[in-house]
Structures are given as C-alpha cells and as structure tokens.
Amino acid sequence: MALVENLLEFLELDFNGENVTVDGNPVVGMFDKEFAAALDIEGDLPVLICREADVSSAAHGTAVVRSGTSYTVVGMQPDGAGMIALILEQV
C-alpha cells in the first residue's frame, strides 16, 4: 500500500503557510526570500513553495501576489512529491 501524504498539513496557515494568489487564484503556500549571489551580484531570491496541483497552470511569466506585492514566475522547481517551488521576481 502506498503512503499518501496530506500536503496541506505542511502549509497550514497557523504554522507557516499564507494566502497568496497565483494567476488570480487563491493558493496557500510558504513564502521565503533566500539569499542569492551570482557574478558578484548579491540579492534576495523570492520563492513560493506550494502544492503542484494548486498551480498546475503556472508557467514562466505567471502573476503572483503576496501581501499586496506583485511578482512574476521566473522559474519552477517541482520536487517530484507533489510540491513545487516557484522562483519569483518582484515586478
């Protein structure tokens, strides 16, 4: 019998999840700003981690809004287990 995880448990609003919109649709995800450096340029790399099924229509250029701040998707990193990291760029 296969193990089935309830991925929403990882995104509970009381714990570390928050409401955002992806392509105008409400999604619960975890937002993070990771440190990034390349070619002597340093900065923050905003990332939204959410269930892949909740953002199945997301693609490069998709709009994401978090707490009134607008972003676009510039990268997508599925983990193979049902979650995905959307790499964002602030608009």
Stockholm file with secondary structure:
# STOCKHOLM 1.0

chainA/1-91         MALVENLLEFLELDFNGENVTVDGNPVVGMFDKEFAAALDIEGDLPVLICREADVSSAAHGTAVVRSGTSYTVVGMQPDGAGMIALILEQV
#=GR chainA/1-91 SS CCCCCCGGGGGCTTTTCEEEEETTEEEEEEEEEEEEEETTEEEEEEEEEEEGGGGTTCCTTCEEEETTEEEEEEEEEECSSSEEEEEEEEC
#=GC SS_cons        CCCCCCGGGGGCTTTTCEEEEETTEEEEEEEEEEEEEETTEEEEEEEEEEEGGGGTTCCTTCEEEETTEEEEEEEEEECSSSEEEEEEEEC
//
